[in-house]
Amino acid sequence: MPPIVLVIWEDAKVLTEGAWAVNEKYDYAPHLVSQVGFLLLDVPEGVHITEVWHPELIGPVEQIPRGMIRELLFLTQT
């Protein structure tokens, strides 16, 4: 079984609502997401995780680029 990890990553964020917005300066505030899953791949470019794992089947695989990852914590022994 692959290790279970907690990935804290920064996602994109929409700062305005509607079709038009006032042209003003917006402060930068990270939009952090916490996600738990089975670690399928860990390479310099990023990680692949899935929420469901079986020796023959897995759930949808999500790819998170390394530049978006703020923290990767192992919740099980590798």
C-alpha positions, -999 to 999 in steps of 0.1 A, spaced: 0 0 0 14 35 -8 20 59 20 -7 83 31 2 119 29 -11 154 37 -3 178 9 -7 215 17 -7 234 -16 -14 269 -29 -43 271 -54 -53 300 -77 -79 324 -64 -103 348 -80 -101 382 -62 -131 399 -77 -168 391 -84 -188 398 -114 -179 409 -149 -164 442 -139 -142 453 -110 -126 484 -98 -90 488 -111 -72 489 -78 -43 473 -60 -51 439 -44 -30 425 -16 -16 390 -22 -30 364 2 -22 327 -5 -52 304 -9 -40 272 8 -56 238 3 -51 208 25 -55 174 9 -50 138 21 -44 109 -2 -23 79 -12 10 90 -27 14 73 -60 43 94 -74 68 118 -59 92 133 -85 110 167 -87 82 180 -109 54 172 -84 33 145 -69 4 122 -79 -21 113 -52 -54 94 -51 -81 92 -24 -89 55 -31 -64 26 -34 -67 -11 -40 -40 -34 -54 -59 -36 -87 -79 -3 -88 -74 33 -78 -96 64 -77 -91 95 -97 -54 106 -98 -46 142 -90 -13 159 -101 0 187 -79 30 206 -94 60 209 -70 59 248 -72 24 247 -57 33 225 -28 40 243 5 42 212 27 42 174 22 37 154 54 38 116 56 10 103 78 21 66 75 55 49 75 71 44 41 
